[in-house]
Amino acid sequence: MRKNTPEQAEAKRKEVNERVNAWRRMQKEHHICRQCGGQDAYTLNGRTYCAKCCEINNERKRKWRAEHPGANAETVRKNREKRKAEGVCVKCGRPKSDSNHVLCSECRAKQHQYRVAARTCNNPRGRNGICWLCNKAPVKEGFKLCPTCYDQRAAHCKILNANRNNRDHIWRKYNDRDRQKGQAAHCPGD
């Protein structure tokens, strides 16, 4: 029996994956449970498994987690350490384009998108144009505060700036030293 070349094995794997994905898409389109082949309100509502199979799977997962507490976290930690030592992306295992980071450029981009979305969409304040301070009034155009909160903050900042004494500021000492040496210096508040 001849052994397949790596290219043939990769082509065979892709072919099998395409067939499996096509079968799963067909099951999803026709609202058929992937496990038992049945149909109920769960599958008709767009889920992959029926209610009975969901309960069976959940119970199996609960039992496994009870028998192996912290197993998933331990596996993730070990994989991260191993990948970090190998010099590849700690998340996906692909080669990194920059040695200064532990993630590849694609994983960093995904992480950035996730964090931006979490800051904007999932933040209960600042969402739907509501003031992030009082969480009641609509925001002022171009700001995250309502006009009332904005005016209060602006008045508070004016008071703070009026009471600030730049003569005692720490950077004044360094600027004075630089002036004595003949170097150009800028001191805020002059």
Buried (B, 14 or more C-beta within 10 A) or exposed (E): EEEEEEEEEEEEEEEEEEEEEEEEEEBBEEBBBBBEEBEBEBBEEEBBBBBBBBEBEEEEEEEEEEEEEEEEEEEEEEEEEEBEEEEBBBBEEBEBEEEEEBBBEEBBEBEEEEEEEEEEEEEEEBEEEBBBBEEEBEBBEEEBBBBBBBEBEEEEEEEEEEEEEEEEBEEBEEBEEBEEEEEEBEBEEE
